[in-house]
C-alpha cells in the first residue's frame, strides 16, 4: 500500500524529548507546558544525582534543561558526569545568578548554553530547534 503525499501519521514524526532538572515544582510545570506545546515529550527530575541516574538507566533525551543551583549533586558535577558518560545531547542551564564565574564554571563543565531566569522561551526555542537537535544527535 502506497502512502499518499501529505499523509503524516504520528509514527513518521519524531517527537523530541526533554529532561527538565529543577527542584522547584512551579518552574518545572511552566517549562513542561512550554515544551509540550512545542511538541516535546518531557520528563523531570529534582536534582543532579537523579539526572545522572536517569541516563545511567539507559534513558536518553534530545535536550536537558538544568537549573544552576541543584540539591544533592550540583549542576556542575552532574554536567561533568553526563559528559564523561558520553552524553552528547544539548544541555541548557538556567540561573538567577549574575556571577560570571559561576556561569563560566557551568559552561566549562560541558553546558551548551546558559540562560537567565526567568526563562526566555524565545531563546530556548531558537537554541532547541529541530535542526540543531538533529545535528547534535548525529554526533552521538
WOBEL-V422463 format. One record per residue. N is the residue number from 1. RES is the residue in three letters. SS is DSSP state (@ for helix, = for strand, . for the rest). D_FIRST is the distance of its C-alpha to the first C-alpha in Angstrom with 1 decimal. Layout:
n->N res->RES ss->SS d_first->D_FIRST
n->N res->RES ss->SS d_first->D_FIRST
This chain:
n->1 res->UNK ss->. d_first->0.0
n->2 res->UNK ss->. d_first->3.8
n->3 res->UNK ss->. d_first->6.6
n->4 res->UNK ss->. d_first->9.4
n->5 res->UNK ss->. d_first->12.7
n->6 res->UNK ss->. d_first->15.1
n->7 res->UNK ss->. d_first->12.8
n->8 res->UNK ss->. d_first->14.8
n->9 res->UNK ss->. d_first->14.4
n->10 res->UNK ss->@ d_first->17.5
n->11 res->UNK ss->@ d_first->16.1
n->12 res->UNK ss->@ d_first->15.7
n->13 res->UNK ss->. d_first->19.3
n->14 res->UNK ss->. d_first->22.1
n->15 res->UNK ss->. d_first->25.0
n->16 res->UNK ss->. d_first->28.3
n->17 res->UNK ss->= d_first->30.9
n->18 res->UNK ss->= d_first->34.6
n->19 res->UNK ss->= d_first->37.6
n->20 res->UNK ss->= d_first->40.6
n->21 res->UNK ss->= d_first->43.9
n->22 res->UNK ss->. d_first->46.8
n->23 res->UNK ss->. d_first->49.4
n->24 res->UNK ss->. d_first->49.6
n->25 res->UNK ss->@ d_first->47.4
n->26 res->UNK ss->@ d_first->47.6
n->27 res->UNK ss->@ d_first->46.5
n->28 res->UNK ss->@ d_first->43.6
n->29 res->UNK ss->@ d_first->42.4
n->30 res->UNK ss->@ d_first->42.8
n->31 res->UNK ss->@ d_first->40.9
n->32 res->UNK ss->@ d_first->38.2
n->33 res->UNK ss->@ d_first->37.7
n->34 res->UNK ss->@ d_first->37.6
n->35 res->UNK ss->@ d_first->35.1
n->36 res->UNK ss->@ d_first->32.8
n->37 res->UNK ss->@ d_first->32.9
n->38 res->UNK ss->. d_first->31.8
n->39 res->UNK ss->. d_first->28.7
n->40 res->UNK ss->. d_first->30.4
n->41 res->UNK ss->= d_first->30.3
n->42 res->UNK ss->= d_first->34.0
n->43 res->UNK ss->= d_first->36.4
n->44 res->UNK ss->= d_first->40.2
n->45 res->UNK ss->= d_first->43.2
n->46 res->UNK ss->. d_first->46.9
n->47 res->UNK ss->. d_first->48.5
n->48 res->UNK ss->@ d_first->48.3
n->49 res->UNK ss->@ d_first->48.4
n->50 res->UNK ss->@ d_first->45.4
n->51 res->UNK ss->@ d_first->43.3
n->52 res->UNK ss->@ d_first->44.3
n->53 res->UNK ss->@ d_first->43.6
n->54 res->UNK ss->@ d_first->40.1
n->55 res->UNK ss->@ d_first->39.2
n->56 res->UNK ss->@ d_first->41.1
n->57 res->UNK ss->. d_first->38.9
n->58 res->UNK ss->. d_first->35.9
n->59 res->UNK ss->. d_first->34.5
n->60 res->UNK ss->. d_first->33.5
n->61 res->UNK ss->. d_first->33.4
n->62 res->UNK ss->. d_first->32.7
n->63 res->UNK ss->= d_first->36.0
n->64 res->UNK ss->= d_first->39.2
n->65 res->UNK ss->= d_first->41.6
n->66 res->UNK ss->= d_first->45.0
n->67 res->UNK ss->= d_first->48.3
n->68 res->UNK ss->. d_first->51.3
n->69 res->UNK ss->. d_first->53.7
n->70 res->UNK ss->. d_first->52.0
n->71 res->UNK ss->. d_first->53.9
n->72 res->UNK ss->. d_first->54.0
n->73 res->UNK ss->. d_first->52.6
n->74 res->UNK ss->. d_first->52.9
n->75 res->UNK ss->@ d_first->50.2
n->76 res->UNK ss->@ d_first->51.8
n->77 res->UNK ss->@ d_first->51.8
n->78 res->UNK ss->@ d_first->48.3
n->79 res->UNK ss->@ d_first->46.9
n->80 res->UNK ss->@ d_first->48.8
n->81 res->UNK ss->@ d_first->47.5
n->82 res->UNK ss->@ d_first->43.9
n->83 res->UNK ss->@ d_first->44.3
n->84 res->UNK ss->@ d_first->46.2
n->85 res->UNK ss->. d_first->43.2
n->86 res->UNK ss->. d_first->41.0
n->87 res->UNK ss->. d_first->39.3
n->88 res->UNK ss->. d_first->38.1
n->89 res->UNK ss->. d_first->36.5
n->90 res->UNK ss->= d_first->38.3
n->91 res->UNK ss->= d_first->41.4
n->92 res->UNK ss->= d_first->43.0
n->93 res->UNK ss->= d_first->46.4
n->94 res->UNK ss->= d_first->48.1
n->95 res->UNK ss->= d_first->51.8
n->96 res->UNK ss->. d_first->54.8
n->97 res->UNK ss->. d_first->57.0
n->98 res->UNK ss->. d_first->58.5
n->99 res->UNK ss->. d_first->60.0
n->100 res->UNK ss->@ d_first->58.6
n->101 res->UNK ss->@ d_first->59.5
n->102 res->UNK ss->@ d_first->57.3
n->103 res->UNK ss->@ d_first->54.3
n->104 res->UNK ss->@ d_first->55.0
n->105 res->UNK ss->@ d_first->55.1
n->106 res->UNK ss->@ d_first->51.8
n->107 res->UNK ss->@ d_first->50.3
n->108 res->UNK ss->@ d_first->51.9
n->109 res->UNK ss->. d_first->50.4
n->110 res->UNK ss->. d_first->46.9
n->111 res->UNK ss->. d_first->46.0
n->112 res->UNK ss->. d_first->43.8
n->113 res->UNK ss->= d_first->45.2
n->114 res->UNK ss->= d_first->47.8
n->115 res->UNK ss->= d_first->47.8
n->116 res->UNK ss->= d_first->50.8
n->117 res->UNK ss->. d_first->50.6
n->118 res->UNK ss->. d_first->49.9
n->119 res->UNK ss->. d_first->46.5
n->120 res->UNK ss->. d_first->45.5
n->121 res->UNK ss->@ d_first->41.9
n->122 res->UNK ss->@ d_first->41.5
n->123 res->UNK ss->@ d_first->42.5
n->124 res->UNK ss->@ d_first->40.2
n->125 res->UNK ss->@ d_first->37.3
n->126 res->UNK ss->@ d_first->38.3
n->127 res->UNK ss->@ d_first->38.7
n->128 res->UNK ss->. d_first->35.6
n->129 res->UNK ss->. d_first->33.1
n->130 res->UNK ss->@ d_first->29.7
n->131 res->UNK ss->@ d_first->30.7
n->132 res->UNK ss->@ d_first->33.8
n->133 res->UNK ss->@ d_first->32.1
n->134 res->UNK ss->@ d_first->29.4
n->135 res->UNK ss->@ d_first->32.3
n->136 res->UNK ss->@ d_first->34.3
n->137 res->UNK ss->@ d_first->31.5
n->138 res->UNK ss->@ d_first->31.0
n->139 res->UNK ss->. d_first->34.7
n->140 res->UNK ss->. d_first->34.1
